[in-house]
Amino acid sequence: DGGITQSPKYLFRKEGQNVTLSCEQNLNHDAMYWYRQDPGQGLRLIYYSQIVNDFQKGDIAEGYSVSREKKESFPLTVTSAQKNPTAFYLCASSESHRRRTEAFFGQGTRLTVV
Amino acid sequence: EDQVTQSPEALRLQEGESSSLNCSYTVSGLRGLFWYRQDPGKGPEFLFTLYSAGEEKEKERLKATLTKKESFLHITAPKPEDSATYLCAVRSNTGGFKTIFGAGTRLFVKA
């Protein structure tokens, strides 16, 4: 079955630690996205990638980094510079960033600072 | 500034009690309005895309409609399994074709 796989489902981070969230898709989509979801707020865009080896900052990129070395993979690193990382993180993909197509989401990773 | 506002924040219905969820938007050049369903602790699941005013889409007990300023998600004779958060998102022509999400409406359907 085609889809988006995020791992791990739950992640705990100590203060000052970098952690990496995995996102893999087998939908052959060009565009991939990382969103952050906090209670009572809409999804906020962290980074997006329109094509392999290319990515752009979203609205809340500070304290995060990404890479897009393969079409299928778009990992997100939450660095120690992110002051409030506890949130639900969602990865998504779509056929093309510019076309009016919907995005498909993974099941999310819940990150908690301990 | 582009923005999306969903109302109400929460809605409690009895099974079989039809109602509507609202999504009001302000955007420079609409490239699509999307509805998603999200269950607790899960990722959003795509429901509908609407592109132009007057367009309607249906799926089981759900029907989405679009005007130039808002969209409605009508739920006919809801069942407890329809309980979820419903998210609305709009894609704009500006800002690098950004997609903006509303905060969602939490729907509770009681048997």
gemmi code that builds the backbone of each chain (N, CA, C; Angstrom):
import gemmi

chains = {
    "A": [
        ("ASP", (0.832, -1.196, 0.000), (0.000, 0.000, 0.000), (0.871, 1.252, 0.000)),
        ("GLY", (0.473, 2.257, -0.826), (1.220, 3.505, -0.850), (0.866, 4.348, 0.345)),
        ("GLY", (1.862, 5.094, 0.838), (1.578, 5.954, 1.974), (2.805, 6.634, 2.500)),
        ("ILE", (2.636, 7.281, 3.648), (3.710, 8.011, 4.310), (3.931, 7.388, 5.679)),
        ("THR", (5.179, 7.081, 5.967), (5.521, 6.452, 7.235), (6.387, 7.386, 8.052)),
        ("GLN", (5.928, 7.702, 9.258), (6.705, 8.508, 10.190), (7.160, 7.626, 11.345)),
        ("SER", (8.389, 7.865, 11.785), (8.877, 7.144, 12.957), (9.864, 8.014, 13.722)),
        ("PRO", (9.931, 7.813, 15.046), (9.065, 6.954, 15.835), (7.708, 7.614, 16.079)),
        ("LYS", (6.798, 6.900, 16.694), (5.495, 7.478, 17.011), (5.612, 8.411, 18.221)),
        ("TYR", (6.446, 8.028, 19.180), (6.704, 8.850, 20.366), (8.220, 9.032, 20.503)),
        ("LEU", (8.618, 10.241, 20.898), (10.041, 10.542, 21.044), (10.215, 11.470, 22.241)),
        ("PHE", (11.222, 11.146, 23.057), (11.500, 11.967, 24.228), (12.887, 12.579, 24.076)),
        ("ARG", (12.983, 13.863, 24.311), (14.248, 14.586, 24.128), (14.663, 15.231, 25.430)),
        ("LYS", (15.941, 15.093, 25.733), (16.478, 15.774, 26.899), (16.882, 17.184, 26.492)),
        ("GLU", (16.958, 18.066, 27.460), (17.387, 19.433, 27.210), (18.769, 19.430, 26.545)),
        ("GLY", (18.914, 20.250, 25.494), (20.207, 20.382, 24.836), (20.520, 19.295, 23.820)),
        ("GLN", (19.586, 18.408, 23.574), (19.828, 17.271, 22.683), (19.198, 17.529, 21.316)),
        ("ASN", (19.870, 17.082, 20.255), (19.267, 17.089, 18.923), (18.578, 15.747, 18.695)),
        ("VAL", (17.415, 15.773, 18.039), (16.739, 14.528, 17.685), (16.273, 14.611, 16.240)),
        ("THR", (16.189, 13.448, 15.584), (15.777, 13.409, 14.184), (14.520, 12.576, 14.029)),
        ("LEU", (13.531, 13.156, 13.329), (12.276, 12.486, 13.040), (12.336, 11.990, 11.590)),
        ("SER", (11.904, 10.757, 11.404), (11.980, 10.149, 10.076), (10.652, 10.286, 9.334)),
        ("CYS", (10.724, 10.498, 8.013), (9.545, 10.525, 7.157), (9.908, 9.885, 5.821)),
        ("GLU", (9.194, 8.832, 5.454), (9.414, 8.124, 4.199), (8.085, 8.014, 3.455)),
        ("GLN", (8.110, 8.242, 2.127), (6.886, 8.077, 1.329), (7.167, 7.215, 0.098)),
        ("ASN", (6.179, 6.398, -0.273), (6.305, 5.564, -1.474), (5.205, 5.894, -2.468)),
        ("LEU", (4.792, 7.167, -2.471), (3.751, 7.640, -3.375), (4.330, 8.264, -4.646)),
        ("ASN", (5.651, 8.308, -4.739), (6.336, 8.939, -5.869), (6.004, 10.429, -5.973)),
        ("HIS", (5.757, 11.062, -4.832), (5.447, 12.489, -4.822), (6.713, 13.322, -4.848)),
        ("ASP", (6.657, 14.451, -5.570), (7.810, 15.345, -5.619), (7.928, 16.203, -4.359)),
        ("ALA", (6.793, 16.678, -3.842), (6.816, 17.638, -2.741), (6.609, 16.949, -1.394)),
        ("MET", (7.365, 17.415, -0.405), (7.211, 16.914, 0.964), (7.236, 18.079, 1.934)),
        ("TYR", (6.571, 17.884, 3.080), (6.351, 18.976, 4.022), (6.499, 18.488, 5.464)),
        ("TRP", (6.913, 19.391, 6.344), (6.877, 19.160, 7.779), (6.029, 20.251, 8.425)),
        ("TYR", (5.061, 19.791, 9.251), (4.204, 20.697, 9.997), (4.336, 20.409, 11.484)),
        ("ARG", (4.037, 21.428, 12.261), (3.961, 21.288, 13.711), (2.521, 21.584, 14.113)),
        ("GLN", (1.974, 20.763, 15.021), (0.606, 20.968, 15.490), (0.610, 21.116, 17.004)),
        ("ASP", (0.091, 22.235, 17.470), (-0.065, 22.502, 18.898), (-1.549, 22.637, 19.209)),
        ("PRO", (-1.958, 22.308, 20.448), (-3.392, 22.368, 20.801), (-3.995, 23.734, 20.509)),
        ("GLY", (-5.167, 23.739, 19.855), (-5.884, 24.980, 19.605), (-5.341, 25.814, 18.470)),
        ("GLN", (-4.311, 25.318, 17.780), (-3.740, 26.072, 16.660), (-3.806, 25.262, 15.379)),
        ("GLY", (-3.812, 25.965, 14.254), (-3.730, 25.284, 12.977), (-2.335, 24.726, 12.766)),
        ("LEU", (-2.216, 23.826, 11.806), (-0.893, 23.296, 11.460), (-0.012, 24.443, 10.969)),
        ("ARG", (1.229, 24.456, 11.436), (2.183, 25.492, 11.008), (3.339, 24.841, 10.252)),
        ("LEU", (3.687, 25.437, 9.120), (4.687, 24.866, 8.232), (6.094, 25.150, 8.737)),
        ("ILE", (6.902, 24.088, 8.853), (8.284, 24.229, 9.309), (9.219, 24.342, 8.108)),
        ("TYR", (9.217, 23.349, 7.247), (10.025, 23.314, 6.037), (9.235, 22.573, 4.957)),
        ("TYR", (9.569, 22.876, 3.701), (9.036, 22.083, 2.616), (10.086, 21.898, 1.535)),
        ("SER", (9.874, 20.860, 0.733), (10.810, 20.535, -0.348), (9.991, 20.268, -1.603)),
        ("GLN", (10.325, 20.955, -2.677), (9.605, 20.770, -3.939), (10.225, 19.671, -4.788)),
        ("ILE", (11.502, 19.374, -4.515), (12.197, 18.402, -5.335), (13.446, 17.952, -4.590)),
        ("VAL", (14.018, 16.845, -5.001), (15.223, 16.335, -4.355), (16.319, 17.399, -4.343)),
        ("ASN", (17.058, 17.430, -3.224), (18.186, 18.359, -3.034), (17.775, 19.823, -2.977)),
        ("ASP", (16.521, 20.065, -2.714), (16.030, 21.439, -2.583), (15.030, 21.510, -1.442)),
        ("PHE", (15.101, 22.560, -0.622), (14.103, 22.761, 0.418), (14.058, 24.239, 0.791)),
        ("GLN", (12.895, 24.654, 1.310), (12.683, 26.049, 1.690), (12.135, 26.129, 3.110)),
        ("LYS", (12.459, 27.229, 3.787), (11.925, 27.466, 5.113), (10.443, 27.789, 5.048)),
        ("GLY", (9.723, 27.304, 6.054), (8.335, 27.677, 6.220), (8.210, 28.819, 7.196)),
        ("ASP", (7.089, 28.858, 7.915), (6.819, 29.976, 8.816), (7.571, 29.894, 10.144)),
        ("ILE", (7.959, 28.682, 10.564), (8.565, 28.522, 11.890), (9.812, 27.647, 11.814)),
        ("ALA", (10.743, 27.969, 10.922), (11.912, 27.121, 10.669), (13.001, 27.220, 11.740)),
        ("GLU", (12.985, 28.247, 12.556), (14.073, 28.438, 13.517), (14.168, 27.270, 14.488)),
        ("GLY", (15.376, 26.715, 14.624), (15.590, 25.599, 15.532), (15.378, 24.232, 14.898)),
        ("TYR", (15.089, 24.218, 13.606), (14.875, 22.970, 12.865), (15.803, 22.909, 11.654)),
        ("SER", (16.101, 21.687, 11.193), (16.824, 21.530, 9.944), (16.307, 20.295, 9.226)),
        ("VAL", (16.468, 20.281, 7.894), (15.995, 19.160, 7.079), (17.028, 18.831, 6.015)),
        ("SER", (16.826, 17.695, 5.353), (17.599, 17.326, 4.173), (16.658, 16.594, 3.227)),
        ("ARG", (16.992, 16.593, 1.941), (16.192, 15.860, 0.955), (17.171, 15.264, -0.061)),
        ("GLU", (17.842, 14.199, 0.366), (18.841, 13.531, -0.481), (18.203, 12.491, -1.390)),
        ("LYS", (17.051, 11.983, -0.998), (16.309, 11.017, -1.799), (14.866, 11.470, -1.943)),
        ("LYS", (14.234, 11.113, -3.042), (12.852, 11.525, -3.282), (11.925, 11.005, -2.191)),
        ("GLU", (12.234, 9.810, -1.669), (11.342, 9.152, -0.723), (11.469, 9.656, 0.707)),
        ("SER", (12.548, 10.352, 1.018), (12.866, 10.623, 2.408), (13.046, 12.108, 2.702)),
        ("PHE", (12.517, 12.564, 3.852), (12.606, 13.979, 4.215), (12.707, 14.076, 5.736)),
        ("PRO", (13.869, 13.747, 6.295), (13.995, 13.763, 7.759), (14.063, 15.174, 8.340)),
        ("LEU", (13.537, 15.317, 9.539), (13.529, 16.599, 10.257), (14.362, 16.465, 11.527)),
        ("THR", (15.320, 17.364, 11.717), (16.098, 17.402, 12.955), (15.631, 18.572, 13.807)),
        ("VAL", (15.295, 18.265, 15.034), (14.920, 19.297, 16.004), (16.174, 19.572, 16.827)),
        ("THR", (16.732, 20.750, 16.698), (18.002, 21.047, 17.348), (17.771, 21.635, 18.738)),
        ("SER", (18.864, 21.763, 19.478), (18.778, 22.334, 20.827), (18.399, 23.810, 20.786)),
        ("ALA", (18.488, 24.426, 19.621), (18.117, 25.833, 19.479), (16.600, 26.046, 19.485)),
        ("GLN", (15.850, 24.976, 19.301), (14.379, 25.077, 19.337), (13.961, 25.118, 20.801)),
        ("LYS", (13.434, 26.251, 21.240), (13.193, 26.471, 22.663), (11.980, 25.746, 23.204)),
        ("ASN", (11.008, 25.471, 22.361), (9.783, 24.831, 22.831), (9.393, 23.712, 21.877)),
        ("PRO", (10.143, 22.604, 21.864), (9.930, 21.586, 20.851), (8.787, 20.617, 21.130)),
        ("THR", (8.239, 20.616, 22.323), (7.170, 19.666, 22.633), (5.952, 19.963, 21.760)),
        ("ALA", (5.586, 19.003, 20.907), (4.485, 19.194, 19.951), (4.252, 17.891, 19.201)),
        ("PHE", (3.225, 17.907, 18.363), (2.918, 16.797, 17.469), (3.415, 17.201, 16.077)),
        ("TYR", (4.298, 16.391, 15.494), (4.914, 16.722, 14.215), (4.336, 15.844, 13.112)),
        ("LEU", (3.949, 16.482, 12.033), (3.311, 15.792, 10.911), (4.096, 16.007, 9.636)),
        ("CYS", (4.334, 14.921, 8.933), (4.973, 14.950, 7.622), (3.893, 14.733, 6.565)),
        ("ALA", (4.007, 15.400, 5.445), (3.028, 15.263, 4.375), (3.737, 15.264, 3.024)),
        ("SER", (3.049, 14.771, 2.001), (3.579, 14.842, 0.649), (2.452, 15.156, -0.321)),
        ("SER", (2.817, 15.701, -1.472), (1.847, 15.936, -2.537), (2.551, 15.744, -3.878)),
        ("GLU", (1.760, 15.535, -4.929), (2.333, 15.292, -6.262), (3.272, 16.410, -6.668)),
        ("SER", (2.807, 17.644, -6.450), (3.586, 18.807, -6.849), (3.209, 19.971, -5.956)),
        ("HIS", (4.193, 20.768, -5.565), (3.900, 21.910, -4.715), (3.085, 22.959, -5.454)),
        ("ARG", (3.307, 23.094, -6.747), (2.654, 24.179, -7.496), (1.270, 23.793, -7.986)),
        ("ARG", (1.027, 22.510, -8.228), (-0.294, 22.098, -8.707), (-1.284, 22.125, -7.559)),
        ("ARG", (-2.566, 22.203, -7.896), (-3.602, 22.335, -6.872), (-4.016, 20.966, -6.347)),
        ("THR", (-3.040, 20.237, -5.865), (-3.328, 18.885, -5.396), (-3.268, 18.817, -3.888)),
        ("GLU", (-4.009, 17.845, -3.351), (-4.072, 17.715, -1.914), (-2.794, 17.082, -1.391)),
        ("ALA", (-2.583, 17.267, -0.082), (-1.462, 16.639, 0.592), (-1.953, 15.428, 1.368)),
        ("PHE", (-1.094, 14.438, 1.457), (-1.375, 13.241, 2.248), (-0.424, 13.222, 3.438)),
        ("PHE", (-0.951, 12.854, 4.604), (-0.202, 12.962, 5.843), (0.198, 11.611, 6.403)),
        ("GLY", (1.316, 11.613, 7.130), (1.696, 10.473, 7.942), (0.921, 10.482, 9.244)),
        ("GLN", (1.228, 9.526, 10.115), (0.497, 9.364, 11.371), (1.074, 10.196, 12.514)),
        ("GLY", (2.145, 10.895, 12.256), (2.653, 11.840, 13.243), (3.666, 11.270, 14.214)),
        ("THR", (4.495, 12.161, 14.756), (5.429, 11.844, 15.840), (5.173, 12.834, 16.967)),
        ("ARG", (4.942, 12.302, 18.157), (4.750, 13.190, 19.310), (6.080, 13.316, 20.042)),
        ("LEU", (6.606, 14.533, 20.067), (7.891, 14.803, 20.705), (7.645, 15.483, 22.049)),
        ("THR", (8.305, 14.964, 23.069), (8.182, 15.531, 24.421), (9.572, 15.796, 24.982)),
        ("VAL", (9.752, 16.975, 25.552), (11.011, 17.303, 26.224), (10.918, 16.868, 27.675)),
        ("VAL", (11.936, 16.132, 28.118), (11.929, 15.631, 29.511), (13.072, 16.250, 30.300)),
    ],
    "B": [
        ("GLU", (-3.554, 40.001, 4.746), (-2.909, 38.765, 5.176), (-3.876, 37.582, 5.000)),
        ("ASP", (-3.352, 36.507, 4.435), (-4.175, 35.306, 4.245), (-4.506, 34.683, 5.593)),
        ("GLN", (-5.763, 34.285, 5.775), (-6.115, 33.607, 7.020), (-7.336, 32.718, 6.842)),
        ("VAL", (-7.435, 31.739, 7.761), (-8.531, 30.774, 7.747), (-9.088, 30.672, 9.164)),
        ("THR", (-10.413, 30.802, 9.304), (-11.064, 30.728, 10.609), (-12.171, 29.693, 10.568)),
        ("GLN", (-12.109, 28.745, 11.491), (-13.126, 27.710, 11.553), (-14.033, 27.933, 12.763)),
        ("SER", (-15.314, 27.654, 12.559), (-16.270, 27.771, 13.672), (-17.348, 26.704, 13.538)),
        ("PRO", (-17.916, 26.246, 14.687), (-17.456, 26.558, 16.031), (-16.155, 25.815, 16.363)),
        ("GLU", (-15.560, 26.122, 17.509), (-14.363, 25.386, 17.931), (-14.729, 23.950, 18.261)),
        ("ALA", (-15.891, 23.756, 18.874), (-16.362, 22.421, 19.232), (-17.865, 22.353, 19.007)),
        ("LEU", (-18.337, 21.173, 18.661), (-19.749, 20.975, 18.361), (-20.182, 19.621, 18.895)),
        ("ARG", (-21.204, 19.640, 19.704), (-21.725, 18.387, 20.275), (-23.098, 18.110, 19.671)),
        ("LEU", (-23.268, 16.935, 19.083), (-24.517, 16.551, 18.424), (-25.015, 15.218, 18.953)),
        ("GLN", (-26.306, 15.039, 18.878), (-26.877, 13.730, 19.128), (-26.825, 12.952, 17.811)),
        ("GLU", (-26.737, 11.662, 17.898), (-26.756, 10.835, 16.689), (-28.004, 11.159, 15.880)),
        ("GLY", (-27.823, 11.406, 14.578), (-28.937, 11.737, 13.707), (-29.248, 13.212, 13.587)),
        ("GLU", (-28.585, 14.044, 14.403), (-28.846, 15.493, 14.407), (-27.922, 16.176, 13.398)),
        ("SER", (-28.442, 16.570, 12.259), (-27.630, 17.168, 11.190), (-27.169, 18.573, 11.565)),
        ("SER", (-26.002, 18.974, 11.048), (-25.477, 20.295, 11.327), (-24.406, 20.652, 10.289)),
        ("SER", (-23.822, 21.853, 10.444), (-22.794, 22.308, 9.513), (-21.617, 22.917, 10.254)),
        ("LEU", (-20.428, 22.730, 9.687), (-19.204, 23.355, 10.176), (-18.812, 24.432, 9.167)),
        ("ASN", (-18.275, 25.548, 9.692), (-17.951, 26.674, 8.832), (-16.448, 26.899, 8.727)),
        ("CYS", (-16.002, 27.280, 7.543), (-14.618, 27.664, 7.317), (-14.629, 28.981, 6.539)),
        ("SER", (-14.272, 30.071, 7.187), (-14.190, 31.375, 6.533), (-12.743, 31.661, 6.165)),
        ("TYR", (-12.535, 32.212, 4.975), (-11.157, 32.433, 4.551), (-10.980, 33.783, 3.864)),
        ("THR", (-9.773, 34.297, 3.993), (-9.344, 35.490, 3.269), (-8.032, 35.118, 2.617)),
        ("VAL", (-8.000, 35.117, 1.294), (-6.796, 34.680, 0.599), (-6.681, 35.430, -0.722)),
        ("SER", (-5.450, 35.694, -1.123), (-5.203, 36.361, -2.395), (-5.026, 35.299, -3.465)),
        ("GLY", (-6.090, 34.994, -4.181), (-5.983, 34.008, -5.239), (-6.105, 32.587, -4.719)),
        ("LEU", (-7.326, 32.061, -4.701), (-7.553, 30.724, -4.155), (-7.148, 29.666, -5.177)),
        ("ARG", (-6.265, 28.767, -4.743), (-5.866, 27.647, -5.601), (-6.453, 26.328, -5.111)),
        ("GLY", (-7.342, 26.401, -4.141), (-7.972, 25.179, -3.656), (-8.291, 25.291, -2.182)),
        ("LEU", (-9.427, 24.710, -1.786), (-9.802, 24.630, -0.372), (-9.944, 23.153, -0.047)),
        ("PHE", (-9.325, 22.730, 1.031), (-9.238, 21.317, 1.379), (-9.903, 21.070, 2.729)),
        ("TRP", (-10.608, 19.939, 2.842), (-11.152, 19.481, 4.119), (-10.461, 18.167, 4.489)),
        ("TYR", (-10.092, 18.080, 5.777), (-9.467, 16.872, 6.307), (-10.204, 16.465, 7.581)),
        ("ARG", (-10.143, 15.174, 7.887), (-10.627, 14.653, 9.152), (-9.411, 14.181, 9.946)),
        ("GLN", (-9.369, 14.498, 11.249), (-8.252, 14.049, 12.073), (-8.785, 13.400, 13.343)),
        ("ASP", (-8.403, 12.143, 13.555), (-8.724, 11.432, 14.777), (-7.631, 11.695, 15.802)),
        ("PRO", (-7.954, 11.579, 17.100), (-6.957, 11.888, 18.144), (-5.679, 11.069, 17.981)),
        ("GLY", (-4.540, 11.762, 18.013), (-3.251, 11.089, 17.927), (-2.898, 10.565, 16.552)),
        ("LYS", (-3.666, 10.939, 15.539), (-3.405, 10.466, 14.169), (-3.157, 11.640, 13.224)),
        ("GLY", (-2.667, 11.338, 12.034), (-2.493, 12.369, 11.026), (-3.814, 12.674, 10.330)),
        ("PRO", (-3.953, 13.865, 9.741), (-5.175, 14.215, 9.016), (-5.398, 13.296, 7.813)),
        ("GLU", (-6.674, 13.004, 7.572), (-7.079, 12.172, 6.437), (-7.834, 13.046, 5.448)),
        ("PHE", (-7.401, 13.042, 4.197), (-8.002, 13.901, 3.181), (-9.464, 13.513, 2.913)),
        ("LEU", (-10.333, 14.547, 2.825), (-11.744, 14.330, 2.504), (-12.107, 14.906, 1.133)),
        ("PHE", (-11.949, 16.230, 0.965), (-12.411, 16.903, -0.249), (-11.456, 18.015, -0.664)),
        ("THR", (-11.477, 18.315, -1.974), (-10.890, 19.538, -2.499), (-11.974, 20.286, -3.275)),
        ("LEU", (-12.068, 21.591, -3.047), (-12.987, 22.459, -3.784), (-12.161, 23.566, -4.421)),
        ("TYR", (-12.468, 23.908, -5.691), (-11.631, 24.853, -6.411), (-12.310, 26.173, -6.727)),
        ("SER", (-13.661, 26.156, -6.897), (-14.312, 27.392, -7.310), (-15.675, 27.522, -6.645)),
        ("ALA", (-16.105, 28.777, -6.482), (-17.388, 29.066, -5.846), (-18.515, 28.334, -6.560)),
        ("GLY", (-19.393, 27.742, -5.758), (-20.505, 26.992, -6.309), (-20.259, 25.492, -6.381)),
        ("GLU", (-19.019, 25.111, -6.205), (-18.675, 23.697, -6.295), (-19.137, 22.961, -5.042)),
        ("GLU", (-19.549, 21.702, -5.200), (-19.975, 20.854, -4.091), (-19.369, 19.473, -4.271)),
        ("LYS", (-19.034, 18.814, -3.148), (-18.529, 17.442, -3.172), (-19.226, 16.682, -2.052)),
        ("GLU", (-19.496, 15.403, -2.282), (-20.171, 14.577, -1.279), (-19.444, 13.272, -1.067)),
        ("LYS", (-19.517, 12.795, 0.188), (-18.960, 11.486, 0.517), (-19.709, 10.964, 1.722)),
        ("GLU", (-20.494, 9.946, 1.526), (-21.311, 9.337, 2.589), (-22.171, 10.422, 3.245)),
        ("ARG", (-21.992, 10.680, 4.530), (-22.835, 11.637, 5.250), (-22.293, 13.071, 5.177)),
        ("LEU", (-21.201, 13.279, 4.475), (-20.555, 14.585, 4.402), (-20.766, 15.240, 3.043)),
        ("LYS", (-20.997, 16.553, 3.093), (-21.112, 17.339, 1.867), (-20.415, 18.666, 2.085)),
        ("ALA", (-19.476, 18.990, 1.192), (-18.727, 20.240, 1.292), (-19.166, 21.189, 0.194)),
        ("THR", (-19.334, 22.464, 0.570), (-19.720, 23.495, -0.387), (-18.763, 24.672, -0.272)),
        ("LEU", (-18.718, 25.500, -1.341), (-17.761, 26.603, -1.374), (-18.398, 27.850, -1.950)),
        ("THR", (-18.194, 29.002, -1.261), (-18.535, 30.301, -1.802), (-17.239, 31.096, -1.911)),
        ("LYS", (-17.340, 32.375, -2.276), (-16.126, 33.175, -2.447), (-15.467, 33.537, -1.117)),
        ("LYS", (-16.215, 33.360, -0.007), (-15.648, 33.753, 1.282), (-15.617, 32.639, 2.309)),
        ("GLU", (-16.354, 31.539, 2.062), (-16.413, 30.500, 3.077), (-16.776, 29.143, 2.475)),
        ("SER", (-16.529, 28.135, 3.289), (-16.917, 26.780, 2.915), (-17.675, 26.171, 4.086)),
        ("PHE", (-18.611, 25.302, 3.769), (-19.361, 24.593, 4.792), (-19.155, 23.095, 4.611)),
        ("LEU", (-19.045, 22.414, 5.740), (-19.040, 20.951, 5.728), (-20.331, 20.529, 6.432)),
        ("HIS", (-21.265, 20.031, 5.622), (-22.569, 19.625, 6.151), (-22.497, 18.151, 6.539)),
        ("ILE", (-22.988, 17.838, 7.732), (-23.005, 16.453, 8.197), (-24.455, 16.050, 8.393)),
        ("THR", (-24.875, 15.081, 7.599), (-26.279, 14.642, 7.625), (-26.405, 13.365, 8.446)),
        ("ALA", (-27.326, 13.399, 9.421), (-27.592, 12.226, 10.276), (-26.292, 11.605, 10.783)),
        ("PRO", (-25.494, 12.356, 11.530), (-24.184, 11.848, 11.966), (-24.301, 10.653, 12.891)),
        ("LYS", (-23.230, 9.849, 12.885), (-23.096, 8.695, 13.757), (-21.917, 8.924, 14.698)),
        ("PRO", (-21.851, 8.186, 15.797), (-20.726, 8.367, 16.737), (-19.357, 8.254, 16.069)),
        ("GLU", (-19.246, 7.419, 15.047), (-17.948, 7.258, 14.359), (-17.548, 8.482, 13.542)),
        ("ASP", (-18.421, 9.447, 13.401), (-18.069, 10.705, 12.739), (-17.360, 11.665, 13.695)),
        ("SER", (-17.292, 11.310, 14.968), (-16.600, 12.149, 15.953), (-15.130, 12.249, 15.596)),
        ("ALA", (-14.642, 13.471, 15.445), (-13.262, 13.734, 15.049), (-13.077, 15.246, 15.002)),
        ("THR", (-11.858, 15.671, 14.712), (-11.604, 17.085, 14.424), (-11.567, 17.246, 12.908)),
        ("TYR", (-12.281, 18.240, 12.414), (-12.333, 18.505, 10.975), (-11.536, 19.779, 10.687)),
        ("LEU", (-10.549, 19.631, 9.816), (-9.639, 20.723, 9.478), (-9.943, 21.255, 8.087)),
        ("CYS", (-9.874, 22.570, 7.968), (-10.022, 23.234, 6.689), (-8.691, 23.887, 6.346)),
        ("ALA", (-8.306, 23.857, 5.074), (-7.058, 24.486, 4.646), (-7.271, 25.136, 3.290)),
        ("VAL", (-6.612, 26.263, 3.049), (-6.693, 26.925, 1.752), (-5.291, 27.093, 1.192)),
        ("ARG", (-5.187, 26.937, -0.119), (-3.904, 27.161, -0.807), (-4.023, 28.457, -1.588)),
        ("SER", (-3.000, 29.293, -1.425), (-3.008, 30.619, -2.019), (-2.045, 30.698, -3.188)),
        ("ASN", (-2.325, 31.611, -4.110), (-1.408, 31.876, -5.219), (-0.159, 32.603, -4.763)),
        ("THR", (-0.241, 33.294, -3.627), (0.872, 34.115, -3.157), (1.715, 33.351, -2.147)),
        ("GLY", (2.835, 33.943, -1.794), (3.691, 33.375, -0.752), (4.226, 32.003, -1.097)),
        ("GLY", (4.519, 31.784, -2.371), (5.064, 30.495, -2.754), (4.042, 29.370, -2.702)),
        ("PHE", (2.792, 29.679, -3.012), (1.708, 28.689, -3.027), (1.545, 28.050, -1.658)),
        ("LYS", (1.476, 28.888, -0.641), (1.385, 28.414, 0.728), (0.005, 27.846, 1.014)),
        ("THR", (-0.034, 26.806, 1.856), (-1.293, 26.252, 2.346), (-1.463, 26.662, 3.802)),
        ("ILE", (-2.612, 27.265, 4.121), (-2.881, 27.745, 5.473), (-4.007, 26.923, 6.075)),
        ("PHE", (-3.755, 26.429, 7.293), (-4.728, 25.582, 7.981), (-5.488, 26.370, 9.043)),
        ("GLY", (-6.783, 26.061, 9.178), (-7.540, 26.547, 10.312), (-7.246, 25.686, 11.538)),
        ("ALA", (-7.746, 26.145, 12.695), (-7.485, 25.440, 13.954), (-8.360, 24.203, 14.118)),
        ("GLY", (-9.408, 24.074, 13.285), (-10.233, 22.876, 13.336), (-11.496, 23.029, 14.158)),
        ("THR", (-12.461, 22.161, 13.877), (-13.683, 22.037, 14.680), (-13.722, 20.622, 15.238)),
        ("ARG", (-13.810, 20.523, 16.566), (-13.911, 19.212, 17.199), (-15.375, 18.818, 17.261)),
        ("LEU", (-15.720, 17.716, 16.629), (-17.090, 17.226, 16.577), (-17.245, 16.022, 17.482)),
        ("PHE", (-18.271, 16.091, 18.344), (-18.599, 14.962, 19.216), (-20.026, 14.535, 18.893)),
        ("VAL", (-20.213, 13.274, 18.545), (-21.544, 12.752, 18.248), (-21.880, 11.685, 19.278)),
        ("LYS", (-22.959, 11.934, 19.998), (-23.348, 11.026, 21.083), (-24.449, 10.086, 20.610)),
        ("ALA", (-24.306, 8.823, 20.977), (-25.320, 7.809, 20.590), (-26.608, 7.988, 21.366)),
    ],
}
model = gemmi.Model(1)
for chain_id, residues in chains.items():
    chain = gemmi.Chain(chain_id)
    for i, (resn, *xyz) in enumerate(residues, 1):
        res = gemmi.Residue()
        res.name, res.seqid = resn, gemmi.SeqId(i, " ")
        for name, pos in zip(("N", "CA", "C"), xyz):
            atom = gemmi.Atom()
            atom.name, atom.element = name, gemmi.Element(name[0])
            atom.pos, atom.b_iso = gemmi.Position(*pos), 0.0
            res.add_atom(atom)
        chain.add_residue(res)
    model.add_chain(chain)
structure = gemmi.Structure()
structure.add_model(model)
structure.setup_entities()
